[in-house]
Amino acid sequence: MAILLIVPAHAVTPGEKLPDPAMEARARAITSELRCLVCQNQSVDDSDASLAKDLRVLVREKLKDGLSDAEVKEYVHSRYGDFVLLRPPLKLGTILLWTAPFLALLAGAATVWSASRRRRAAPPGSAELTAEERARLAALGLSEQRGRDPAE
């Protein structure tokens, strides 16, 4: 029963649907590739926002006018820019968007590698005491060797 609840919900209302199933399928395919400008992490097809509804209606109107799928996407893209596309094109303005996950992965790997090298380079307890620290130990009646690892 719980698995059935995981099925993605579509926000398309019955009043928005086109009577032709083939044209409706085309509209759904197009709106699933467009980003909701309000929600930003959902497609227009999945969003309940009023702007997403307007975009769904706009896509269906353009399809009724006889535009191809590519022409409809280009029309929406020309009005709203690269941000409206869930998969923006790879170009100079979007290069950081496409490379950010890889850069974050490299930065994390470099941090882990650097920390492991530092840990191996300085074994615990190898730091020498300063003269002041030795004097404080002597004042407490402790020797510098006390508390060190017996294997040293």
KOLFINU-848746 format. One record per residue (C-alpha): residue in one letter; x, y negated, z. Coordinates in pm, whole numbers, plus 50000, padded with zeros to 5 digits. Example, Ala and Ser with C-alpha at 12.3 -4.5 7.8 and 13.67 -1.06 7.14 Angstrom:
KOLFINU-848746
A512305045050780 S513675010650714 
This chain:
KOLFINU-848746
M500005000050000 A502844976250087 I504464981749747 L501304969849576 L501584936949765 I505024930649616 V503624927249263 P504314891349149 A501334868449159 H500574847048858 A498944813448909 V497124813148576 T493434807248638 P490744823748424 G489804789748279 E493334785248139 K493514818647959 L493234819647583 P490584842347426 D493144858247192 P495204883747393 A498204880847159 M498294842847191 E497814845547568 A500774869447585 R502874844147390 A501794816247628 R502684837547932 A506094845747783 I506824808847725 T505604796848066 S507604824148243 E510774808248097 L509904772948213 R510804760048561 C508154743848777 L509364708148826 V507714706549168 C508664740549314 Q512004742949128 N512534779449216 Q509454793149040 S508424796148683 V505474775648557 D503624808648517 D503964816748891 S503474782149040 D500244768349186 A501424731949158 S499204708548956 L502114698648729 A502724735448654 K499044739248564 D499354709148330 L502384725148163 R500544758348122 V497624740047959 L500044719947738 V501764751947619 R498424767747533 E497284736447345 K500474736047139 L500044772847055 K496444765846947 D497814737946724 G499854764346540 L503354757646679 S505754786846707 D507124798147043 A510454780946972 E508704748646871 V506634748647191 K509724754047407 E511574726847217 Y508644702947265 V508604708547643 H512424707147655 S512504674047466 R510064658747717 Y511594672348041 G515224680247959 D517404710248049 F516024712048402 V512664725548282 L514354756848143 L514914785348388 R517934794948177 P519484761848069 P521844762347771 L525584765147831 K527054731147750 L529334705547912 G526564691048130 T525544725148268 I528944742148295 L529084737448674 L525624752648708 W526754783848524 T530174786948690 A529214777849051 P528424813849159 F531764826249026 L533654797249186 A531984804349522 L532914841149493 L536544832449412 A536714807549700 G535394833849943 A537854860049818 A540754835349847 T539734826750203 V539584863450307 W542914870750136 S544604840650300 A543274849650646 S544454885750615 R547944874450507 R548184850650803 R547074877951041 R549744901950910 A552474875450910 A552074865851278 P551504895851506 P549824887451837 G552124878252124 S555104869051906 A554974831751986 E557844819152200 L557094799652516 T558124763452543 A560384751652826 E557394735752999 E555424768452984 R558394787853124 A558664762853411 R554974766553492 L555334804653496 A558324802053727 A556364778853959 L553634805053978 G556204831754055 L555684850253730 S558294860953482 E558064855753107 Q558074893553043 R555084900653264 G551854905653072 R553624913452746 D553044945352553 P555284973152698 A556124984752345 E558154952852284 
